[in-house]
């Protein structure tokens, strides 16, 4: 009480108001960062290409494009190393191409065995600043493009992985084999699971989500993707038309999009929510 008596009533009121404002500011900060909504997000400028868009991530044309480098946040992965991701973007006026590059100590390109986990990369797009972790219920669904190393490079040859494999069952009453040796060892493929299908035209999958637990395949899509590994780094290019199809977002100079990026490192058994992520950034088409 003796300490309080040293301050006038006016000074105590001013102090209380200032303390309240600090608490409000702290609360807003927690709210914003809890939803991964930066107050001033960096921008990735989609510049006009001087020639055809290169799907090859190591094509020389990408060297002339400036990159935006962002820190990656590690999610639920003990022992994972700190990493950054560098992003570049170009357009030919009709199509959009986005290139991601990040360091990785190993190429993990097969998921055939239960103990194998593949390297992956993804871009998430939204027309609103919402929760960057798979979007929010009641808002426009986020669109996700996910490249998978095993879809591009992985082997589905069971005999290579298990040279001593044998088929010792599943015959009908006449002794005829109901499943070939390969299908016996790959039940997902045998029953038509699309994730085990080898006839994929592109190593990228289109997905939609509006919150945790809502991730859904978007079906057929016009996207293309190509990844490549050099000197301890992965680089992946995603390409699709600027104009969205079937409810997908369109990118115009007047309507920029929010973009977030993610990568998975197979050597740390990353999959699903175990990954590296960024916050939202602005994807801005260069004005004419």
Secondary structure, DSSP 8 states (H G I E B T S, - for coil): -TTGGGS-HHHHHHHHHHHHHHHHHHHHHHHHHHTT--SS--EEEEEE-SS----STT-GGGGGS--EEEE-EEES-TT----EEEEEEEE-SSEEEEEEEEE-SS------STT----EEEEEEESS---TTT--TTS--EEEEEEEHHHHH----HHHH-TT------B-TTS-BSS-HHHHH-HHHHTT-GGG-S--SSSEEEEEESSTT--EE--S---EEEEEEETTEEEEEEEEESS--TT----BTTB-EEEEEEEE-GGGT--TT-EEE---EEEEE---
